[in-house]
Amino acid sequence: MNTWLAAAVAAAAISLTYFFCVRPTLRGRGGCAMTERAGERSDRDREIAELREELRVLRAQDALDRHSPPPAGE
């Protein structure tokens, strides 16, 4: 009986994946939860660019701090 239950669960999973992800994708509408919208992608790309620029600035500041002479009196 456990084998039949496992087979039924597997068949249901395969069927749901086909109907809600594969079939809409084949029709050109997307539909799988893993796909992104263009707006979400551009927001993420912009945030990545901003973080890279911030990292570049911080590294430049660190390089200047390391190579500058120590303050007078120390």
N, CA and C atoms as an extended XYZ file, in Angstrom:
222
Properties=species:S:1:pos:R:3:atomname:S:1:resname:S:1:resid:I:1 pbc="F F F"
N         0.816       -1.197        0.000 N   MET     1
C         0.000        0.000        0.000 CA  MET     1
C         0.863        1.267        0.000 C   MET     1
N         1.997        1.255        0.700 N   ASN     2
C         2.871        2.423        0.739 CA  ASN     2
C         3.426        2.754       -0.638 C   ASN     2
N         3.670        1.721       -1.441 N   THR     3
C         4.202        1.933       -2.781 CA  THR     3
C         3.189        2.678       -3.639 C   THR     3
N         1.909        2.306       -3.517 N   TRP     4
C         0.871        2.979       -4.286 CA  TRP     4
C         0.716        4.434       -3.857 C   TRP     4
N         0.835        4.684       -2.580 N   LEU     5
C         0.738        6.047       -2.082 CA  LEU     5
C         1.902        6.893       -2.602 C   LEU     5
N         3.101        6.343       -2.567 N   ALA     6
C         4.272        7.057       -3.075 CA  ALA     6
C         4.130        7.336       -4.572 C   ALA     6
N         3.612        6.364       -5.314 N   ALA     7
C         3.412        6.545       -6.749 CA  ALA     7
C         2.358        7.620       -7.020 C   ALA     7
N         1.307        7.646       -6.218 N   ALA     8
C         0.259        8.656       -6.396 CA  ALA     8
C         0.788       10.056       -6.090 C   ALA     8
N         1.590       10.190       -5.037 N   VAL     9
C         2.170       11.490       -4.692 CA  VAL     9
C         3.121       11.951       -5.785 C   VAL     9
N         3.940       11.054       -6.305 N   ALA    10
C         4.870       11.402       -7.388 CA  ALA    10
C         4.105       11.816       -8.646 C   ALA    10
N         3.052       11.087       -8.986 N   ALA    11
C         2.260       11.430      -10.169 CA  ALA    11
C         1.586       12.789       -9.990 C   ALA    11
N         1.093       13.063       -8.788 N   ALA    12
C         0.465       14.356       -8.537 CA  ALA    12
C         1.487       15.485       -8.658 C   ALA    12
N         2.689       15.295       -8.134 N   ALA    13
C         3.729       16.316       -8.222 CA  ALA    13
C         4.122       16.583       -9.672 C   ALA    13
N         4.260       15.532      -10.432 N   ILE    14
C         4.623       15.670      -11.850 CA  ILE    14
C         3.507       16.391      -12.601 C   ILE    14
N         2.272       16.014      -12.335 N   SER    15
C         1.132       16.647      -13.015 CA  SER    15
C         1.033       18.127      -12.672 C   SER    15
N         1.174       18.479      -11.402 N   LEU    16
C         1.094       19.878      -10.998 CA  LEU    16
C         2.232       20.695      -11.607 C   LEU    16
N         3.423       20.125      -11.640 N   THR    17
C         4.560       20.824      -12.255 CA  THR    17
C         4.303       21.069      -13.727 C   THR    17
N         3.752       20.078      -14.412 N   TYR    18
C         3.468       20.239      -15.832 CA  TYR    18
C         2.417       21.324      -16.061 C   TYR    18
N         1.296       21.230      -15.351 N   PHE    19
C         0.184       22.149      -15.613 CA  PHE    19
C         0.461       23.584      -15.181 C   PHE    19
N         1.226       23.789      -14.123 N   PHE    20
C         1.425       25.140      -13.621 CA  PHE    20
C         2.764       25.757      -13.977 C   PHE    20
N         3.695       24.983      -14.537 N   CYS    21
C         5.008       25.537      -14.855 CA  CYS    21
C         5.416       25.255      -16.301 C   CYS    21
N         5.410       24.009      -16.693 N   VAL    22
C         5.906       23.643      -18.023 CA  VAL    22
C         4.956       24.101      -19.119 C   VAL    22
N         3.683       23.804      -18.991 N   ARG    23
C         2.720       24.131      -20.033 CA  ARG    23
C         2.625       25.637      -20.284 C   ARG    23
N         2.503       26.480      -19.246 N   PRO    24
C         2.481       27.931      -19.526 CA  PRO    24
C         3.779       28.430      -20.156 C   PRO    24
N         4.909       27.856      -19.767 N   THR    25
C         6.179       28.266      -20.350 CA  THR    25
C         6.225       27.910      -21.830 C   THR    25
N         5.724       26.752      -22.189 N   LEU    26
C         5.701       26.351      -23.596 CA  LEU    26
C         4.793       27.261      -24.418 C   LEU    26
N         3.772       27.802      -23.808 N   ARG    27
C         2.856       28.704      -24.507 CA  ARG    27
C         3.385       30.134      -24.542 C   ARG    27
N         4.534       30.378      -23.911 N   GLY    28
C         5.156       31.693      -23.963 CA  GLY    28
C         4.673       32.657      -22.906 C   GLY    28
N         3.967       32.174      -21.906 N   ARG    29
C         3.454       33.067      -20.881 CA  ARG    29
C         4.249       33.006      -19.595 C   ARG    29
N         5.268       32.175      -19.522 N   GLY    30
C         5.969       31.992      -18.254 CA  GLY    30
C         5.039       31.304      -17.287 C   GLY    30
N         5.125       31.625      -16.021 N   GLY    31
C         4.172       31.061      -15.090 CA  GLY    31
C         4.820       30.304      -13.954 C   GLY    31
N         6.039       29.892      -14.121 N   CYS    32
C         6.712       29.189      -13.035 CA  CYS    32
C         7.113       30.218      -11.978 C   CYS    32
N         7.023       29.855      -10.731 N   ALA    33
C         7.319       30.789       -9.647 CA  ALA    33
C         8.779       31.244       -9.658 C   ALA    33
N         9.655       30.541      -10.336 N   MET    34
C        11.073       30.879      -10.335 CA  MET    34
C        11.421       31.964      -11.352 C   MET    34
N        10.495       32.303      -12.243 N   THR    35
C        10.803       33.324      -13.236 CA  THR    35
C        10.680       34.704      -12.616 C   THR    35
N        11.436       35.676      -13.140 N   GLU    36
C        11.430       37.035      -12.621 CA  GLU    36
C        10.746       37.970      -13.609 C   GLU    36
N        10.208       39.024      -13.098 N   ARG    37
C         9.690       40.080      -13.964 CA  ARG    37
C        10.844       41.023      -14.294 C   ARG    37
N        10.720       41.726      -15.388 N   ALA    38
C        11.802       42.614      -15.821 CA  ALA    38
C        12.061       43.707      -14.791 C   ALA    38
N        11.025       44.229      -14.158 N   GLY    39
C        11.191       45.273      -13.160 CA  GLY    39
C        11.968       44.791      -11.948 C   GLY    39
N        11.682       43.577      -11.509 N   GLU    40
C        12.404       43.026      -10.365 CA  GLU    40
C        13.876       42.834      -10.695 C   GLU    40
N        14.155       42.408      -11.904 N   ARG    41
C        15.530       42.181      -12.322 CA  ARG    41
C        16.299       43.496      -12.375 C   ARG    41
N        15.668       44.544      -12.925 N   SER    42
C        16.370       45.823      -13.036 CA  SER    42
C        16.601       46.433      -11.651 C   SER    42
N        15.643       46.251      -10.725 N   ASP    43
C        15.841       46.746       -9.357 CA  ASP    43
C        17.028       46.059       -8.707 C   ASP    43
N        17.111       44.757       -8.880 N   ARG    44
C        18.221       44.011       -8.284 CA  ARG    44
C        19.544       44.399       -8.930 C   ARG    44
N        19.556       44.554      -10.247 N   ASP    45
C        20.784       44.957      -10.937 CA  ASP    45
C        21.246       46.340      -10.482 C   ASP    45
N        20.304       47.267      -10.290 N   ARG    46
C        20.653       48.600       -9.822 CA  ARG    46
C        21.226       48.542       -8.406 C   ARG    46
N        20.620       47.726       -7.552 N   GLU    47
C        21.125       47.601       -6.185 CA  GLU    47
C        22.519       46.983       -6.164 C   GLU    47
N        22.756       45.992       -7.013 N   ILE    48
C        24.086       45.389       -7.099 CA  ILE    48
C        25.106       46.423       -7.562 C   ILE    48
N        24.748       47.249       -8.549 N   ALA    49
C        25.669       48.290       -9.028 CA  ALA    49
C        25.981       49.297       -7.928 C   ALA    49
N        24.959       49.678       -7.152 N   GLU    50
C        25.195       50.619       -6.059 CA  GLU    50
C        26.110       50.018       -4.991 C   GLU    50
N        25.897       48.756       -4.667 N   LEU    51
C        26.742       48.104       -3.665 CA  LEU    51
C        28.176       47.935       -4.150 C   LEU    51
N        28.356       47.654       -5.429 N   ARG    52
C        29.712       47.547       -5.977 CA  ARG    52
C        30.428       48.897       -5.918 C   ARG    52
N        29.695       49.970       -6.221 N   GLU    53
C        30.290       51.304       -6.159 CA  GLU    53
C        30.660       51.652       -4.721 C   GLU    53
N        29.792       51.324       -3.780 N   GLU    54
C        30.100       51.586       -2.374 CA  GLU    54
C        31.328       50.791       -1.932 C   GLU    54
N        31.432       49.561       -2.362 N   LEU    55
C        32.591       48.735       -2.025 CA  LEU    55
C        33.863       49.314       -2.630 C   LEU    55
N        33.769       49.820       -3.868 N   ARG    56
C        34.932       50.425       -4.513 CA  ARG    56
C        35.407       51.650       -3.734 C   ARG    56
N        34.454       52.481       -3.301 N   VAL    57
C        34.803       53.680       -2.536 CA  VAL    57
C        35.447       53.300       -1.212 C   VAL    57
N        34.881       52.322       -0.523 N   LEU    58
C        35.447       51.897        0.755 CA  LEU    58
C        36.849       51.329        0.600 C   LEU    58
N        37.074       50.581       -0.459 N   ARG    59
C        38.426       50.041       -0.700 CA  ARG    59
C        39.410       51.159       -1.012 C   ARG    59
N        38.967       52.168       -1.758 N   ALA    60
C        39.843       53.298       -2.073 CA  ALA    60
C        40.188       54.074       -0.801 C   ALA    60
N        39.203       54.275        0.065 N   GLN    61
C        39.468       54.960        1.330 CA  GLN    61
C        40.436       54.166        2.194 C   GLN    61
N        40.258       52.848        2.220 N   ASP    62
C        41.151       51.997        3.004 CA  ASP    62
C        42.575       52.061        2.466 C   ASP    62
N        42.723       52.070        1.139 N   ALA    63
C        44.057       52.154        0.546 CA  ALA    63
C        44.714       53.488        0.888 C   ALA    63
N        43.939       54.579        0.879 N   LEU    64
C        44.500       55.890        1.247 CA  LEU    64
C        44.899       55.917        2.717 C   LEU    64
N        44.091       55.331        3.578 N   ASP    65
C        44.404       55.305        5.009 CA  ASP    65
C        45.670       54.500        5.298 C   ASP    65
N        45.856       53.433        4.576 N   ARG    66
C        47.034       52.586        4.810 CA  ARG    66
C        48.315       53.262        4.350 C   ARG    66
N        48.244       54.063        3.310 N   HIS    67
C        49.457       54.659        2.725 CA  HIS    67
C        49.719       56.081        3.184 C   HIS    67
N        48.837       56.659        3.980 N   SER    68
C        49.081       58.017        4.473 CA  SER    68
C        49.981       57.966        5.710 C   SER    68
N        50.779       58.997        5.919 N   PRO    69
C        51.659       59.006        7.102 CA  PRO    69
C        50.828       59.140        8.379 C   PRO    69
N        51.335       58.644        9.494 N   PRO    70
C        50.589       58.763       10.752 CA  PRO    70
C        50.498       60.239       11.172 C   PRO    70
N        49.437       60.598       11.894 N   PRO    71
C        49.288       61.998       12.310 CA  PRO    71
C        50.431       62.419       13.228 C   PRO    71
N        50.733       63.716       13.251 N   ALA    72
C        51.824       64.236       14.082 CA  ALA    72
C        51.481       64.062       15.545 C   ALA    72
N        52.479       63.704       16.347 N   GLY    73
C        52.296       63.528       17.763 CA  GLY    73
C        52.076       62.078       18.182 C   GLY    73
N        52.004       61.203       17.240 N   GLU    74
C        51.807       59.795       17.617 CA  GLU    74
C        53.054       58.987       17.439 C   GLU    74
